[in-house]
Amino acid sequence: MSIFSKIVRFDAARWLRQGISPQRLALTLALGFAIGCIPLLGVPTLICAILAMSLRLNQPAIQAANYAAMPLQLLLIVPFMRLGKWMFGFGPAHAQSAEWLRHAAIVGPALQIGWFAGEALFGWMLVAGPAVMLLWVTLMLMFRRIPAIAAAESGD
């Protein structure tokens, strides 16, 4: 391995940690990964940026987790839609109340996409909370075993 790649790896690891404790780093990555799975394309990056600024989390780490979750985001859109539809009963019964909108050439498809997005978002909301908790605990336990990250907790 070249010296350049060793330096880049060391700097990237230090940049992602930025002296934060294993608990905060684990929370940052867990939130970034869960938000990265929101089934609305383009939205997670903005939400992660706002959340990181408001909670004073590590911006590069939360965005790295967000981008790592992108393939999973695409794979989970349909399962989240099915879960949302199963839990909240969206679909034909609710769409009939707006039947007159379906006949409009532009509004009909937009309404259908809106129903699908709503179902998927509700499905994601059901899964996100427990997923963040599970990821946070798992990552926290892992990070406490890594000497370089555990040293940030003790202030070294």
Helices and strands as residue ranges (DSSP letters): H 3-17, H 22-36, H 43-55, H 59-68, H 70-88, H 92-96, H 99-102, H 107-143, H 147-154
